[in-house]
């Protein structure tokens, strides 16, 4: 479990760092959309290299055909939208504010998604402690952005 906590922590550091770097790139290029394209293109190249190294077997045609069409595009669309928004917003309100507001949205949707098991994810029912935690974190986000 500690491995997953540490990996999540490191992923959070990576997200904030890349958001900051790519928002700056967007400022220098005068386009958050171009910065998003650069970020996603670089990501695609890197992931392609990882596939060549680590993937031993490509899914069969039957498996590929069984995947609902929306799963091929929706994740990438939402990711591009989120990144473009981040790169646009960061220079306007700052990294801390953007990340804190983003975290608030992520917490609420994560709780609902986990409760209903959306997209075949493990179910974790909503409880008073989870609602209390989200309320306290939202209060914390309010305090971060107030001062």
C-alpha positions as CSV (number, residue, x, y, z in Angstrom):
1,X,0.0,0.0,0.0
2,X,2.8,2.4,0.8
3,X,4.1,1.9,-2.7
4,X,0.8,3.1,-4.2
5,X,0.7,6.1,-1.8
6,X,4.2,7.1,-2.8
7,X,3.6,6.6,-6.5
8,X,0.4,8.7,-6.2
9,X,2.4,11.4,-4.4
10,X,5.1,11.4,-7.1
11,X,2.4,11.5,-9.8
12,X,0.9,14.5,-8.1
13,X,4.3,16.2,-8.1
14,X,4.7,15.4,-11.8
15,X,1.3,16.8,-12.7
16,X,2.0,20.1,-11.0
17,X,5.5,20.4,-12.4
18,X,4.4,19.6,-16.0
19,X,1.4,22.0,-15.6
20,X,3.8,24.8,-14.6
21,X,6.3,24.0,-17.3
22,X,3.7,23.7,-20.1
23,X,1.8,26.8,-18.9
24,X,5.0,28.7,-19.2
25,X,5.6,27.2,-22.7
26,X,2.1,28.4,-23.6
27,X,3.0,31.9,-22.5
28,X,6.2,31.9,-24.5
29,X,4.3,30.6,-27.6
30,X,1.3,32.8,-26.9
31,X,-0.9,29.8,-27.2
32,X,-2.1,27.3,-24.5
33,X,-3.5,25.1,-27.3
34,X,0.0,24.8,-29.0
35,X,1.5,24.0,-25.6
36,X,-1.2,21.3,-25.2
37,X,-0.3,19.9,-28.6
38,X,3.4,19.8,-27.7
39,X,2.7,18.2,-24.3
40,X,0.4,15.5,-25.8
41,X,2.6,14.8,-28.8
42,X,5.6,14.4,-26.5
43,X,3.6,12.1,-24.3
44,X,2.5,10.0,-27.3
45,X,6.1,9.6,-28.4
46,X,7.2,8.6,-25.0
47,X,4.3,6.1,-24.5
48,X,5.0,4.6,-27.9
49,X,8.6,3.9,-26.9
50,X,7.4,2.3,-23.7
51,X,5.0,0.2,-25.7
52,X,7.8,-1.1,-27.9
53,X,9.9,-2.0,-24.8
54,X,7.3,-3.4,-22.5
55,X,4.2,-4.7,-24.4
56,X,4.8,-8.3,-25.5
57,X,1.4,-9.0,-27.0
58,X,-0.9,-6.7,-28.9
59,X,-4.7,-7.2,-28.2
60,X,-6.5,-9.3,-30.7
61,X,-8.8,-7.8,-33.3
62,X,-11.8,-9.3,-31.5
63,X,-10.7,-7.5,-28.3
64,X,-10.2,-4.3,-30.1
65,X,-13.6,-4.5,-31.8
66,X,-15.3,-5.2,-28.4
67,X,-14.2,-1.9,-27.0
68,X,-17.0,0.7,-27.1
69,X,-16.2,3.4,-29.6
70,X,-16.4,6.2,-27.1
71,X,-13.5,4.7,-25.0
72,X,-11.1,5.3,-27.9
73,X,-11.6,9.0,-27.9
74,X,-13.3,10.4,-24.8
75,X,-10.3,10.0,-22.4
76,X,-8.0,11.8,-24.8
77,X,-10.6,14.5,-25.5
78,X,-11.1,15.1,-21.8
79,X,-7.3,15.0,-21.1
80,X,-6.6,17.5,-23.9
81,X,-9.5,19.8,-22.6
82,X,-8.2,19.6,-19.0
83,X,-4.6,20.3,-20.0
84,X,-5.5,23.2,-22.3
85,X,-7.6,24.7,-19.6
86,X,-4.8,24.3,-17.1
87,X,-2.2,25.9,-19.4
88,X,-4.6,28.8,-20.1
89,X,-5.7,29.3,-16.4
90,X,-2.3,29.0,-14.6
91,X,-0.9,32.3,-15.9
92,X,-4.2,34.0,-15.0
93,X,-4.8,32.8,-11.4
94,X,-1.6,30.9,-10.5
95,X,-0.7,27.3,-10.1
96,X,-1.8,26.9,-6.4
97,X,-5.3,28.3,-7.1
98,X,-5.8,26.2,-10.3
99,X,-4.6,23.0,-8.7
100,X,-6.8,23.6,-5.6
101,X,-9.9,24.3,-7.6
102,X,-9.1,21.3,-9.8
103,X,-8.7,19.1,-6.8
104,X,-12.1,20.1,-5.5
105,X,-13.7,19.0,-8.7
106,X,-11.7,15.8,-8.8
107,X,-12.7,14.9,-5.2
108,X,-16.4,15.3,-5.8
109,X,-16.4,13.4,-9.1
110,X,-14.1,10.7,-7.7
111,X,-16.5,10.1,-4.8
112,X,-19.5,9.8,-7.1
113,X,-17.6,7.7,-9.6
114,X,-16.4,5.3,-6.9
115,X,-19.8,5.1,-5.3
116,X,-21.5,4.1,-8.5
117,X,-18.6,2.1,-9.9
118,X,-18.5,4.0,-13.1
119,X,-16.4,2.5,-15.9
120,X,-16.0,-0.8,-14.1
121,X,-14.0,0.8,-11.2
122,X,-14.0,-0.7,-7.7
123,X,-17.1,0.4,-5.7
124,X,-16.5,2.5,-2.6
125,X,-19.8,3.7,-1.2
126,X,-20.3,7.3,0.0
127,X,-20.2,7.6,3.7
128,X,-20.5,10.3,6.3
129,X,-16.7,10.3,6.8
130,X,-16.0,10.7,3.1
131,X,-18.5,13.5,2.8
132,X,-17.0,15.1,5.9
133,X,-13.5,14.8,4.4
134,X,-14.5,16.4,1.2
135,X,-16.3,19.2,3.1
136,X,-13.1,19.8,5.2
137,X,-10.9,19.6,2.1
138,X,-13.2,22.1,0.3
139,X,-12.9,24.4,3.3
140,X,-9.2,24.0,3.1
141,X,-9.3,24.9,-0.6
142,X,-11.4,28.0,0.3
143,X,-8.8,29.0,2.9
144,X,-5.9,28.4,0.5
145,X,-7.5,30.7,-2.1
146,X,-8.7,33.3,0.4
147,X,-5.3,34.2,1.8
